[in-house]
Amino acid sequence: MPISMQNKEIIEAPVTFSESALQEIARIYERENIAEKKQHLRVGVKGGGCSGLSYVLAFDDATNFDQHFEIQGIPMIMDKRHAIYLLGMHIDYQDGLNARGFTFSNPNAKQTCGCGSSFST
């Protein structure tokens, strides 16, 4: 499933993923035919949420503000301006009875909401 990132410099991603998160991302990538849509996995933040900023994890089109990465053959993008908020973050995927979905462990977060989907710095 390697993706060619023509004319793009690929550097080490500022975030890490657990094996279960990588498996779930790969499953969605294949199921939704993301390669055909030429979209990338976007990791970022947006304003809003209980604590101020919410995490973004979705497949999206690249913009001029994006840095390009590759995570196990899947192209990943992140707005350069978001790196300060996400540097060192670890993304996991839980598929159990008590928790289901992607979780974010962010060393930059000073405060997080109860559900863990938003934070402040």
Secondary structure, 3 states (H helix, E strand, C coil): CCCCCCCCCECCCCCEECHHHHHHHHHHHHHCCHHHHCCEEEEEEEECCCCCEEEEEEEECCCCCEEEEEECCEEEEEEHHHHHHHCCCEEEEEECCCCEEEEEECCCCCEECCCCCEEEC
